[in-house]
Amino acid sequence: MLKIRNGRDFVGGVTMICAGLLFIWFGRELAVGTSFQMGPGYFPIMLSLLLIGIGGLIIVQAVIVGVEESEPEVWNWKAYALVIAAPVGFGLLLSGLGLAPTMFLMIVGVATASRYANWRHSILLGLFLAVCSSLLFTKLLSLPVSAFGPWVPFIGELI
């Protein structure tokens, strides 16, 4: 009989496997294709299989490696709320602000929930990722998203 040495990681691994199986089930009607002629279901299925594999590795680690005994940590409810609200905020602000300001606000906003994040590093990370994602998605991939939206007209007209 296996002894679970780290219950938190075990539950996390099982959750990842369940999420991967759920995504495969939802995408079961999409054509997968091959790696040279990918169908619409290829990428979601591969990501789901990767998620299942990582979940399996986490479960194995939870069975093999024990956890150090320490005092239970207080739950950081601010972190939970911000991590859940960030994708919603991203979806609501993207069309108005554009990709760069929205990325910056989401990264800096979510970083405020961490006890370990420094505000200077969070701002630098937000700027770096906003610039890189704007260049990647608007210029290199030519996706139909603007770097700066109509709510930021003074910068949007310059670029």
C-alpha positions in Angstrom: 0.0 0.0 0.0 1.3 3.4 -0.9 1.7 6.1 1.7 0.9 9.7 0.5 3.7 11.8 2.1 2.6 15.1 0.7 -1.2 15.4 0.5 -1.2 18.9 -1.0 0.9 17.8 -4.0 -1.1 14.6 -4.4 -4.4 16.6 -4.6 -2.8 19.0 -7.0 -1.6 16.2 -9.3 -5.0 14.5 -9.2 -6.6 17.9 -10.0 -4.3 18.4 -13.0 -5.1 14.9 -14.3 -8.8 15.5 -13.9 -8.5 18.8 -15.7 -6.6 17.2 -18.6 -9.1 14.4 -19.0 -11.9 17.0 -18.9 -10.3 19.0 -21.7 -9.8 15.9 -23.8 -13.4 14.9 -23.2 -14.6 18.4 -24.3 -12.4 18.3 -27.4 -13.3 14.7 -28.4 -15.2 15.9 -31.5 -12.4 18.0 -32.9 -10.2 16.5 -35.7 -6.7 15.9 -34.3 -4.8 15.3 -37.6 -1.0 14.7 -37.6 1.9 16.8 -36.5 2.4 17.9 -40.1 -1.3 18.6 -40.8 -2.7 19.7 -37.5 -6.4 19.8 -37.0 -8.2 22.1 -34.6 -8.0 19.4 -31.8 -4.3 18.7 -32.1 -3.0 21.5 -29.8 -5.6 21.1 -27.1 -5.1 17.4 -27.0 -1.3 17.7 -26.8 -1.6 20.3 -24.0 -4.1 18.0 -22.1 -1.7 15.1 -22.4 1.2 17.2 -21.2 -1.0 18.4 -18.2 -1.9 14.7 -17.4 1.8 13.8 -17.6 2.9 16.6 -15.3 0.1 15.7 -12.9 1.3 12.1 -12.9 4.9 13.2 -12.1 3.5 15.4 -9.2 1.6 12.4 -7.8 4.7 10.2 -7.9 6.7 13.0 -6.2 4.0 13.3 -3.5 4.3 9.6 -2.8 8.1 9.5 -2.7 9.1 12.8 -1.2 7.8 13.7 2.3 6.9 17.2 3.4 8.7 19.1 6.2 6.6 19.5 9.3 5.9 23.2 9.9 3.1 25.4 11.1 0.2 25.7 8.8 0.3 28.8 6.7 -2.5 31.3 6.7 -4.4 31.3 3.4 -3.7 34.3 1.3 -7.3 35.2 0.2 -6.1 38.3 -1.6 -4.0 36.1 -3.9 -6.9 33.8 -4.7 -9.1 36.7 -5.5 -6.6 38.5 -7.7 -5.6 35.3 -9.6 -9.2 34.6 -10.4 -10.1 38.2 -11.2 -7.1 38.7 -13.5 -8.4 36.8 -16.5 -11.8 38.4 -16.2 -10.1 41.9 -16.0 -8.0 41.0 -19.0 -11.0 40.1 -21.0 -12.9 43.3 -20.0 -10.0 45.7 -20.5 -8.3 44.3 -23.6 -10.5 46.0 -26.2 -10.4 49.4 -24.5 -6.8 49.6 -23.3 -5.1 47.4 -25.8 -2.7 44.5 -25.1 0.3 46.4 -23.6 -1.5 48.4 -20.9 -3.7 45.4 -20.0 -0.8 43.1 -19.7 1.1 45.6 -17.5 -1.9 46.2 -15.2 -2.7 42.5 -14.8 0.9 41.5 -14.0 1.5 44.3 -11.5 -2.0 43.8 -10.0 -1.6 40.1 -9.4 2.0 40.6 -8.2 0.6 42.7 -5.3 -0.9 39.5 -3.9 2.5 37.9 -3.3 4.4 38.4 0.0 7.6 37.9 -1.9 7.1 40.3 -4.8 8.9 43.6 -4.8 6.9 46.4 -6.4 10.0 47.6 -8.4 10.5 44.1 -9.8 6.8 43.7 -10.6 6.8 47.0 -12.5 9.9 46.0 -14.5 8.4 42.5 -15.2 5.1 44.1 -16.3 6.8 46.5 -18.7 9.0 43.8 -20.1 6.2 41.3 -20.7 3.9 44.0 -22.0 6.5 45.1 -24.6 7.4 41.5 -25.6 3.8 40.3 -25.9 2.8 43.4 -27.9 5.7 42.8 -30.3 5.0 39.1 -30.5 1.3 39.2 -31.0 0.8 42.4 -33.0 3.9 42.6 -35.1 5.4 39.1 -35.5 2.2 37.0 -35.5 -0.1 39.8 -36.9 -3.0 38.9 -34.7 -6.0 41.2 -34.8 -5.2 42.9 -31.4 -3.9 46.4 -31.0 -1.0 47.2 -28.7 -2.9 50.3 -27.5 -6.7 50.7 -27.6 -9.0 53.6 -28.0 -8.8 54.4 -24.2 -5.2 55.3 -24.7 -5.3 57.5 -27.9 -2.2 59.5 -27.3 0.1 56.5 -27.5 -2.0 54.4 -29.9 -1.7 57.0 -32.6 2.1 57.1 -32.3 2.6 53.4 -32.9 
